């Protein structure tokens, strides 16, 4: 998550937004790809959690928080709560 860390460190605003393509029911939790195109960040993440009862969303927030060493409360899903394509924000 090098691009995401860079965006957070260079941010002049109080929040960073980025897109995530989530792949649930995977064998392990891992970041598959990270693309920065014209200051728009897109992540592709695999998680072991199932997409039921908000389990995958909670696991996604925990995974990103742990990877960036920030509090999970700073991460919010803005849109895509029931979809694989999500828009997230991080309070800087």
C-alpha positions in Angstrom: 0.0 0.0 0.0 2.8 2.3 -0.8 0.8 4.6 -3.0 -1.9 5.0 -0.3 0.7 5.8 2.3 2.2 8.4 -0.1 -1.2 10.0 -0.7 -1.8 10.2 3.1 1.6 11.7 3.8 1.2 14.3 1.0 -2.4 15.2 1.5 -3.5 18.8 2.1 -7.0 17.8 2.9 -8.5 16.1 6.0 -9.6 13.0 4.0 -8.3 10.7 1.3 -10.7 8.7 -1.0 -9.9 5.7 -3.0 -11.6 2.7 -4.8 -11.3 -0.9 -3.8 -12.2 -4.0 -5.8 -12.9 -6.6 -3.1 -12.6 -10.3 -3.7 -14.2 -12.2 -0.8 -14.0 -16.0 0.0 -10.3 -16.1 -0.8 -7.7 -18.4 0.7 -5.8 -15.5 2.4 -6.0 -11.8 3.0 -3.7 -9.9 0.6 -3.3 -6.8 -1.6 -3.3 -8.0 -5.2 -2.7 -4.7 -7.0 -2.4 -1.0 -6.3 -2.7 1.5 -9.2 -2.3 5.3 -9.0 -3.8 6.9 -12.1 -4.0 10.8 -12.2 -4.2 11.0 -8.4 -6.9 8.3 -8.3 -6.0 5.3 -6.3 -7.5 1.8 -7.1 -6.8 -1.2 -4.9 -7.6 -4.8 -5.5 -7.8 -6.8 -2.3 -8.5 -10.5 -1.5 -10.1 -11.4 1.8 -11.0 -14.7 3.5 -14.2 -13.2 4.9 -17.6 -14.1 3.4 -19.8 -11.4 1.9 -22.6 -11.9 4.5 -23.8 -9.8 7.4 -21.2 -7.1 6.7 -18.3 -9.5 7.5 -16.2 -8.7 4.4 -16.6 -5.0 4.9 -15.5 -5.2 8.5 -12.5 -7.4 7.5 -11.6 -5.0 4.7 -11.5 -2.1 7.2 -9.4 -4.1 9.6 -7.0 -5.2 6.8 -6.4 -1.7 5.6 -6.0 -0.3 9.1 -3.5 -2.9 10.1 -1.5 -2.5 6.8 -1.3 1.3 7.3 -1.0 1.1 11.1 -3.9 3.4 11.7 -7.1 3.1 13.8 -10.0 1.3 12.0 -12.3 4.2 13.1 -10.4 6.5 10.6 -11.6 4.3 7.7 -15.1 4.6 6.3 -16.9 2.9 3.4 -18.6 5.7 1.5 -20.4 3.6 -1.2 -20.6 0.0 -2.3 -21.6 -1.6 1.0 -23.2 -4.5 -0.8 -21.0 -4.6 -3.9 -17.4 -5.7 -4.7 -16.5 -2.2 -6.0 -16.3 0.2 -3.1 -15.4 3.8 -2.4 -13.5 4.3 0.9 -12.2 7.3 2.7 -9.5 7.7 5.4 -9.4 10.6 7.8 -5.9 12.1 7.7 
